[in-house]
Amino acid sequence: MGQRIAISGASGFVGRALIAHLERSGHEVLRLVRGSASEPHGVRWQPDTGELDGRALGAVDAVVHLAGENVAGGRWTPARRAAIAASRGPTTERLARSLARLPVPPRTLISASATGIYGDCGDARLDERTPPGQGFLAEVAQAWEAATQPAASAGIRVVHLRIGMVLDQSGGALARMLLPFRLGLGGRLGSGQQWVSWIHRQDLVAAIAFLLGQESLRGPVLAVAPEPVTNREFTRALGRALRRPAVLPVPAFALRLLFGAMADELLLSSQRATPRALLTAGFQFAHPNLAEAFAAALAPGARTA
Ligand SMILES: NC(=O)c1ccc[n+]([C@@H]2O[C@H](COP(=O)([O-])OP(=O)(O)OC[C@H]3O[C@@H](n4cnc5c(N)ncnc54)[C@H](OP(=O)(O)O)[C@@H]3O)[C@@H](O)[C@H]2O)c1
């Protein structure tokens, strides 16, 4: 049966595709809109205070919380670090409190997190049982997950979705890589030995829809494809998919010069994660293999949102 679902970060790269997927599947979707909400299906929400228009929201079955300052949106100046952190832990805690106070709280809160929570882990295999690591992103993600506690204390089922690199040509990391790769300027980053935990955007939104119906699943859930690859393999596969050479490595020092600390934590950091919880629960990936995922994501008629 269709559920009534509210989504924060609805206008983002994941939110847009999620809304399209849920609406196609017969769910009713409400968008949590920052500031004054005048759009249809929009519910006003103030991240800075946590104020939520409970009357417009009504009774929802679930909330999917995707909102947050874009992590790759620019060099990590002190101001950007502050904005990234403030829009995760504190914002999530205020939202969790507001949800807990609703006359009829939602049954489920699926709250975004990231594989960055593990820090830089080299070749170690990671799953939901692996403890968090160190670094700016790892700390932000830990605070982000901990911030949902008011919702859990109110009896709401909370899922922490530890998302890997989301692939689709219409946004995110892949959209940023396409131009240099198409110009034949693609190449491995640093040594290329760092592991990339990726997921096709269509599998991510299908996994979120699947989790909405898994009443017994809670806590951390990795949203990554079952086959992580090294950056070297990722680079080769993208070059092949675009039929372009991808042989110009970008040295680590150049990445650090260009991107500062963001280079080490986003581009050179290694996470070899497997989606244990999703696979155990029986979720079936439509795009488990990277070469095939690139082919699907880059096909001229690929669905974009
Ligand atoms: N894309 C990835 O590869 C990836 C990987 C790991 C984790 N994630 C996480 O998954 C979530 C969704 O990712 P995405 O790629 O869709 O991100 P996105 O495209 O940057 O969208 C995030 C949305 O959050 C809202 N937002 C922006 N700044 C905000 C702020 N300061 N305070 C509150 N809300 C703000 C905006 O939506 P509204 O204007 O509609 O409010 C924005 O469209 C994010 O939290 C992201 O960190 C993404």
Ligand as a Chemical Component Dictionary entry (heavy atoms), coordinates in Angstrom:
data_LIG
# 
_chem_comp.id                   LIG 
_chem_comp.type                 NON-POLYMER 
_chem_comp.pdbx_formal_charge   0 
_chem_comp.three_letter_code    LIG 
# 
loop_
_chem_comp_atom.comp_id 
_chem_comp_atom.atom_id 
_chem_comp_atom.alt_atom_id 
_chem_comp_atom.type_symbol 
_chem_comp_atom.charge 
_chem_comp_atom.model_Cartn_x 
_chem_comp_atom.model_Cartn_y 
_chem_comp_atom.model_Cartn_z 
_chem_comp_atom.pdbx_ordinal 
LIG N1  N1  N 0  25.589 12.343 -3.756 1  
LIG C1  C1  C 0  26.472 11.567 -3.155 2  
LIG O1  O1  O 0  27.373 10.968 -3.805 3  
LIG C2  C2  C 0  26.390 11.348 -1.655 4  
LIG C3  C3  C 0  27.309 10.473 -1.047 5  
LIG C4  C4  C 0  27.241 10.274 0.339  6  
LIG C5  C5  C 0  26.285 10.947 1.096  7  
LIG N2  N2  N 1  25.424 11.797 0.465  8  
LIG C6  C6  C 0  24.455 12.535 1.311  9  
LIG O2  O2  O 0  23.131 12.302 0.868  10 
LIG C7  C7  C 0  22.362 13.497 1.008  11 
LIG C8  C8  C 0  21.737 13.845 -0.338 12 
LIG O3  O3  O 0  22.802 13.998 -1.287 13 
LIG P1  P1  P 0  22.632 14.849 -2.624 14 
LIG O4  O4  O 0  23.708 14.408 -3.552 15 
LIG O5  O5  O -1 21.216 14.848 -3.080 16 
LIG O6  O6  O 0  22.995 16.324 -2.086 17 
LIG P2  P2  P 0  22.669 17.741 -2.764 18 
LIG O7  O7  O 0  22.409 17.585 -4.236 19 
LIG O8  O8  O 0  23.757 18.674 -2.343 20 
LIG O9  O9  O 0  21.288 18.148 -2.105 21 
LIG C9  C9  C 0  21.158 18.394 -0.743 22 
LIG C10 C10 C 0  19.920 19.248 -0.513 23 
LIG O10 O10 O 0  19.942 19.671 0.855  24 
LIG C11 C11 C 0  19.353 20.963 0.960  25 
LIG N3  N3  N 0  20.373 21.852 1.557  26 
LIG C12 C12 C 0  21.428 22.465 0.950  27 
LIG N4  N4  N 0  22.121 23.207 1.845  28 
LIG C13 C13 C 0  21.484 23.062 3.025  29 
LIG C14 C14 C 0  21.703 23.603 4.331  30 
LIG N5  N5  N 0  22.726 24.424 4.591  31 
LIG N6  N6  N 0  20.832 23.236 5.331  32 
LIG C15 C15 C 0  19.790 22.404 5.076  33 
LIG N7  N7  N 0  19.535 21.882 3.858  34 
LIG C16 C16 C 0  20.369 22.207 2.856  35 
LIG C17 C17 C 0  18.949 21.386 -0.454 36 
LIG O11 O11 O 0  17.602 20.967 -0.654 37 
LIG P3  P3  P 0  16.341 21.955 -0.482 38 
LIG O12 O12 O 0  16.729 23.236 -1.151 39 
LIG O13 O13 O 0  15.239 21.216 -1.181 40 
LIG O14 O14 O 0  16.116 22.113 0.978  41 
LIG C18 C18 C 0  19.849 20.539 -1.321 42 
LIG O15 O15 O 0  19.292 20.349 -2.596 43 
LIG C19 C19 C 0  23.303 14.588 1.509  44 
LIG O16 O16 O 0  23.146 14.771 2.883  45 
LIG C20 C20 C 0  24.678 14.035 1.183  46 
LIG O17 O17 O 0  25.689 14.477 2.079  47 
LIG C21 C21 C 0  25.442 12.019 -0.876 48 
# 
loop_
_chem_comp_bond.comp_id 
_chem_comp_bond.atom_id_1 
_chem_comp_bond.atom_id_2 
_chem_comp_bond.value_order 
_chem_comp_bond.pdbx_ordinal 
LIG N1  C1  SING 1  
LIG C1  O1  DOUB 2  
LIG C1  C2  SING 3  
LIG C2  C3  SING 4  
LIG C2  C21 DOUB 5  
LIG C3  C4  DOUB 6  
LIG C4  C5  SING 7  
LIG C5  N2  DOUB 8  
LIG N2  C6  SING 9  
LIG N2  C21 SING 10 
LIG C6  O2  SING 11 
LIG C6  C20 SING 12 
LIG O2  C7  SING 13 
LIG C7  C8  SING 14 
LIG C7  C19 SING 15 
LIG C8  O3  SING 16 
LIG O3  P1  SING 17 
LIG P1  O4  DOUB 18 
LIG P1  O5  SING 19 
LIG P1  O6  SING 20 
LIG O6  P2  SING 21 
LIG P2  O7  DOUB 22 
LIG P2  O8  SING 23 
LIG P2  O9  SING 24 
LIG O9  C9  SING 25 
LIG C9  C10 SING 26 
LIG C10 O10 SING 27 
LIG C10 C18 SING 28 
LIG O10 C11 SING 29 
LIG C11 N3  SING 30 
LIG C11 C17 SING 31 
LIG N3  C12 SING 32 
LIG N3  C16 SING 33 
LIG C12 N4  DOUB 34 
LIG N4  C13 SING 35 
LIG C13 C14 SING 36 
LIG C13 C16 DOUB 37 
LIG C14 N5  SING 38 
LIG C14 N6  DOUB 39 
LIG N6  C15 SING 40 
LIG C15 N7  DOUB 41 
LIG N7  C16 SING 42 
LIG C17 O11 SING 43 
LIG C17 C18 SING 44 
LIG O11 P3  SING 45 
LIG P3  O12 DOUB 46 
LIG P3  O13 SING 47 
LIG P3  O14 SING 48 
LIG C18 O15 SING 49 
LIG C19 O16 SING 50 
LIG C19 C20 SING 51 
LIG C20 O17 SING 52 
# 
